[in-house]
Amino acid sequence: MMEYIGATGSPIEFDAVPIQPGIDFHFILGFAIDADSSGTPLNGEFKPYWADTLSPESISSLKAQHGPSVKVMASLSGWSLGGKVLRWTRPNNQSLWISNAASSLRSLIATYHLDGVDVDYENFGRGKGDIESFAFCIGELIAQLKRENSISVASIAPFHTTVAPYAALFRRYGGLVDYVNYQFYTDKVRNPVAYLAAFRLRAGQFGKEKLLPSYEVSGRGIQGDGFFDALAARILNENLVSLY
Ligand SMILES: *[C@@H]1O[C@H](CO)[C@@H](O)[C@H](O)[C@H]1NC(C)=O
């Protein structure tokens, strides 16, 4: 289970989310952004922009209360900051970007007791090398943070128009990605059958083992029981396949 939290600016608390014991539960803080407060990029220097109710103290107490099955991650980038759309473009010096990103994230990880990072760049430049550099820089960043045990978990959050850069990342560095939070609600899938078809399509792109079915509460796409019917259909379908 993964829950994006803190992105809207509303003063949300972890306590607002029910946590069932015995399942791995990841809170994903939205967002750590490589930009100053006016949205100007800082060449890999990530800063925390999630709701400040999600403080280092509240994360410590959440973890003390629930133990190791609850993990907290920071999501990188998101759509926009203060009305300015955020966009990945090729850094002038990729090694410098990776090194700045690793050191700024190391410090956020230590301050906020984080277990991992989620990658949620949602807009990309159309220049030469923009997609390639995303795959390389983000892949190397995750590799470095995992190698030095700064993080234990990494996820990525593609949606329909960003499949290409994420597929490029996944092709080269998929072994380091633990979960794929494909944003199914952006596909405007509204019923269980269509949801299942969308899940099959994305499983073909990212593999079914790491792909998590997603749901935007009171938002776009499938709502209410339809989501759970789609999950039941998937389980039924897999059981039938294994019978044959
Ligand atoms: C790029 O950054 C790296 C790491 O900081 C540095 O060693 C290297 O000299 C830089 N390359 C250029 C062309 O500036």
Ligand as a Chemical Component Dictionary entry (heavy atoms), coordinates in Angstrom:
data_LIG
# 
_chem_comp.id                   LIG 
_chem_comp.type                 NON-POLYMER 
_chem_comp.pdbx_formal_charge   0 
_chem_comp.three_letter_code    LIG 
# 
loop_
_chem_comp_atom.comp_id 
_chem_comp_atom.atom_id 
_chem_comp_atom.alt_atom_id 
_chem_comp_atom.type_symbol 
_chem_comp_atom.charge 
_chem_comp_atom.model_Cartn_x 
_chem_comp_atom.model_Cartn_y 
_chem_comp_atom.model_Cartn_z 
_chem_comp_atom.pdbx_ordinal 
LIG C1 C1 C 0 31.092 18.059 -14.063 1  
LIG O1 O1 O 0 30.951 17.868 -12.678 2  
LIG C2 C2 C 0 31.912 16.996 -12.122 3  
LIG C3 C3 C 0 31.489 16.691 -10.694 4  
LIG O2 O2 O 0 31.322 17.860 -9.929  5  
LIG C4 C4 C 0 33.304 17.634 -12.256 6  
LIG O3 O3 O 0 34.263 16.777 -11.704 7  
LIG C5 C5 C 0 33.563 17.874 -13.731 8  
LIG O4 O4 O 0 34.777 18.573 -13.889 9  
LIG C6 C6 C 0 32.450 18.683 -14.386 10 
LIG N1 N1 N 0 32.635 18.687 -15.831 11 
LIG C7 C7 C 0 32.629 19.803 -16.535 12 
LIG C8 C8 C 0 32.809 19.637 -18.008 13 
LIG O5 O5 O 0 32.502 20.913 -16.030 14 
# 
loop_
_chem_comp_bond.comp_id 
_chem_comp_bond.atom_id_1 
_chem_comp_bond.atom_id_2 
_chem_comp_bond.value_order 
_chem_comp_bond.pdbx_ordinal 
LIG C1 O1 SING 1  
LIG C1 C6 SING 2  
LIG O1 C2 SING 3  
LIG C2 C3 SING 4  
LIG C2 C4 SING 5  
LIG C3 O2 SING 6  
LIG C4 O3 SING 7  
LIG C4 C5 SING 8  
LIG C5 O4 SING 9  
LIG C5 C6 SING 10 
LIG C6 N1 SING 11 
LIG N1 C7 SING 12 
LIG C7 C8 SING 13 
LIG C7 O5 DOUB 14 
# 
